[in-house]
């Protein structure tokens, strides 16, 4: 199927924001963006976990996000996922949250025994490679590399619609 640039733009505009906002009873926190889809029967709740994946999409394609909603979601990331070492890979309010990696853990907890909270892999049948990669580490420990995407996304949207709009500065 071939699309003209104008048709492609209209298609993207119609799929913006509303397609990614959470509006079901499976959620833990409102005002966030979903970052995975199709976790499977019996695991539908995992599609609605609050993780720091969506700022990556905000940096790559900011035009897909409503700036006011985006900044609101980024403020939630700042409040609930940004930690002293980086970004928590899962919201602490989530029942699956396991923040401590301990490779010597010999307990019967399949989520953490032998450090399993750092080695989770879920296979999806769609092509969201970034989400697949981040799903490997989705139980809470902080990672440094997502912090850069968060900061870039926050800077972008804050200077558009937030407090940064009134501040005159130049960033590279």
VENZIPE-V951905 format. One record per backbone hydrogen bond with DSSP energy under -0.5 kcal/mol. CO is the residue of the C=O (numbers start at 0). NH is the residue of the N-H. If there is no record, write none. Layout:
CO_NH + CO_NH
This chain:
3_7 + 4_8 + 5_9 + 6_10 + 7_11 + 8_12 + 9_13 + 10_14 + 11_14 + 12_15 + 15_17 + 15_18 + 16_19 + 16_20 + 19_33 + 23_26 + 31_21 + 39_42 + 42_45 + 43_46 + 44_47 + 45_48 + 46_35 + 47_27 + 48_50 + 49_90 + 50_53 + 52_55 + 52_56 + 53_57 + 54_58 + 55_59 + 56_60 + 60_63 + 61_64 + 63_16 + 64_66 + 65_69 + 66_70 + 67_71 + 68_72 + 69_73 + 70_74 + 71_75 + 72_76 + 73_77 + 74_78 + 75_79 + 76_80 + 76_81 + 80_87 + 85_82 + 86_142 + 90_93 + 93_96 + 97_140 + 98_100 + 99_101 + 101_104 + 101_114 + 103_105 + 104_113 + 107_109 + 108_111 + 108_112 + 111_114 + 112_115 + 114_117 + 115_118 + 116_138 + 121_123 + 125_127 + 127_131 + 128_132 + 129_133 + 130_134 + 131_135 + 132_135 + 133_136 + 134_137 + 135_119 + 138_97 + 140_88 + 142_86 + 143_146 + 143_147 + 144_147 + 144_148 + 145_149 + 146_150 + 147_151 + 148_152 + 149_153 + 150_154 + 151_155 + 152_156 + 153_157 + 154_158 + 155_159 + 156_160 + 156_161 + 157_161 + 157_164 + 161_164 + 162_165 + 163_166 + 166_168
